[in-house]
Amino acid sequence: MSLYVTRLDKLKAEIGEENLHAFLSSFKCSAEPAAEQFLKRSAIRHDSESISRTHLALGQDATGADVINGFFTLAIKCLSVEKESVSKKTFKLMNVSDNIAQAYLLGQLAKADGVERGFGREMIKQAFHTFAKGKEMFGCRVVRLDCRDSLIDYYDSCGFTFIRKNLDKELNQMVAII
Ligand SMILES: CC(C)(COP(=O)(O)OP(=O)(O)OC[C@H]1O[C@@H](n2cnc3c(N)ncnc32)[C@H](O)[C@@H]1OP(=O)(O)O)[C@@H](O)C(=O)NCCC(=O)NCCS
């Protein structure tokens, strides 16, 4: 499976904000409406305020028109870690200082309705490729994400480890070491 991924800011420079907005509006992800709404309502602003960077996996439909097959959003977000919540080895690799580890964030990940199984996993590989570049330039070995209970096993199979529930107990914090 080959992915063509472009950054939202690059596409905005090419086609302009209005056209980009219209293009993002076509994205449908029934499994996770919040992710769809993020792309439609917040991704451009988060990008222009440098809160995060959204990456779009593009394809073409039967008529040859560009479509968004999926997207992922990367950012930086530190993580509070207690010694007991991870193995000794992981704790050391996380460079924890005053109970805080600096971390890259896989903030959003979603594929469009109808896109083949395994596409999300390919997007995660691409995200890790970008994190590896960040690590090379700035250091930091930790990638974090927050997910629902139903996705813990999926992210576990992608190399993430559950650390704990977040404060409101709704989402689960998971980390991977790069
Ligand atoms: C998460 C995602 C990118 C994974 O894509 P993928 O690697 O191609 O894998 P699949 O779509 O086959 O999903 C893997 C498993 O997770 C489950 N899953 C995916 N999204 C789910 C969701 N929102 N809630 C519950 N389960 C979900 C799938 O049912 C599947 O389970 P199965 O293996 O028992 O059939 C994709 O399923 C997706 O876009 N989901 C909706 C958006 C989402 O939930 N993002 C994560 C927010 S933390």
The ligand as a MOL file (V3000), in Angstrom:
LIG
                    3D

  0  0  0     0  0            999 V3000
M  V30 BEGIN CTAB
M  V30 COUNTS 48 50 0 0 0
M  V30 BEGIN ATOM
M  V30 1 C -8.0860 4.1160 13.7680 0
M  V30 2 C -7.9230 3.8560 12.2650 0
M  V30 3 C -7.1270 4.9820 11.6120 0
M  V30 4 C -7.2110 2.5160 12.0890 0
M  V30 5 O -7.1550 2.2210 10.7090 0
M  V30 6 P -6.5330 0.8370 10.1730 0
M  V30 7 O -5.1260 0.7070 10.6150 0
M  V30 8 O -6.7680 0.8320 8.7190 0
M  V30 9 O -7.3170 -0.2900 10.9440 0
M  V30 10 P -8.8800 -0.6680 10.9400 0
M  V30 11 O -9.7300 0.4310 10.3740 0
M  V30 12 O -8.9970 -2.0080 10.3190 0
M  V30 13 O -9.2070 -0.6690 12.5100 0
M  V30 14 C -8.5040 -1.4860 13.4190 0
M  V30 15 C -9.4420 -1.9230 14.5260 0
M  V30 16 O -9.8480 -0.7900 15.3310 0
M  V30 17 C -11.2750 -0.7130 15.3870 0
M  V30 18 N -11.6620 0.7060 15.4030 0
M  V30 19 C -11.2530 1.6650 14.5650 0
M  V30 20 N -11.7790 2.8700 14.8850 0
M  V30 21 C -12.5490 2.6480 15.9700 0
M  V30 22 C -13.3330 3.5060 16.7850 0
M  V30 23 N -13.4280 4.8210 16.5620 0
M  V30 24 N -13.9510 2.9420 17.8550 0
M  V30 25 C -13.8500 1.6120 18.0980 0
M  V30 26 N -13.1070 0.7540 17.3660 0
M  V30 27 C -12.4690 1.2710 16.3180 0
M  V30 28 C -11.7330 -1.3850 14.1130 0
M  V30 29 O -13.0710 -1.8420 14.2340 0
M  V30 30 C -10.7470 -2.5280 13.9860 0
M  V30 31 O -11.0960 -3.5640 14.8780 0
M  V30 32 P -10.9680 -5.1170 14.4220 0
M  V30 33 O -9.4970 -5.3210 14.1170 0
M  V30 34 O -11.4350 -5.8460 15.6390 0
M  V30 35 O -11.8290 -5.2530 13.2230 0
M  V30 36 C -9.3060 3.7790 11.5410 0
M  V30 37 O -10.0360 2.6710 11.9920 0
M  V30 38 C -10.1420 5.0200 11.7170 0
M  V30 39 O -9.9920 5.9740 10.9660 0
M  V30 40 N -11.0330 5.0090 12.7160 0
M  V30 41 C -11.8630 6.1710 12.9640 0
M  V30 42 C -11.0580 7.3030 13.5730 0
M  V30 43 C -10.4980 6.9630 14.9550 0
M  V30 44 O -11.1450 6.2920 15.7480 0
M  V30 45 N -9.2900 7.4670 15.2200 0
M  V30 46 C -8.5860 7.2280 16.4630 0
M  V30 47 C -8.8350 8.3160 17.4490 0
M  V30 48 S -7.8060 8.0050 18.8760 0
M  V30 END ATOM
M  V30 BEGIN BOND
M  V30 1 1 1 2
M  V30 2 1 2 3
M  V30 3 1 2 4
M  V30 4 1 2 36
M  V30 5 1 4 5
M  V30 6 1 5 6
M  V30 7 2 6 7
M  V30 8 1 6 8
M  V30 9 1 6 9
M  V30 10 1 9 10
M  V30 11 2 10 11
M  V30 12 1 10 12
M  V30 13 1 10 13
M  V30 14 1 13 14
M  V30 15 1 14 15
M  V30 16 1 15 16
M  V30 17 1 15 30
M  V30 18 1 16 17
M  V30 19 1 17 18
M  V30 20 1 17 28
M  V30 21 1 18 19
M  V30 22 1 18 27
M  V30 23 2 19 20
M  V30 24 1 20 21
M  V30 25 1 21 22
M  V30 26 2 21 27
M  V30 27 1 22 23
M  V30 28 2 22 24
M  V30 29 1 24 25
M  V30 30 2 25 26
M  V30 31 1 26 27
M  V30 32 1 28 29
M  V30 33 1 28 30
M  V30 34 1 30 31
M  V30 35 1 31 32
M  V30 36 2 32 33
M  V30 37 1 32 34
M  V30 38 1 32 35
M  V30 39 1 36 37
M  V30 40 1 36 38
M  V30 41 2 38 39
M  V30 42 1 38 40
M  V30 43 1 40 41
M  V30 44 1 41 42
M  V30 45 1 42 43
M  V30 46 2 43 44
M  V30 47 1 43 45
M  V30 48 1 45 46
M  V30 49 1 46 47
M  V30 50 1 47 48
M  V30 END BOND
M  V30 END CTAB
M  END
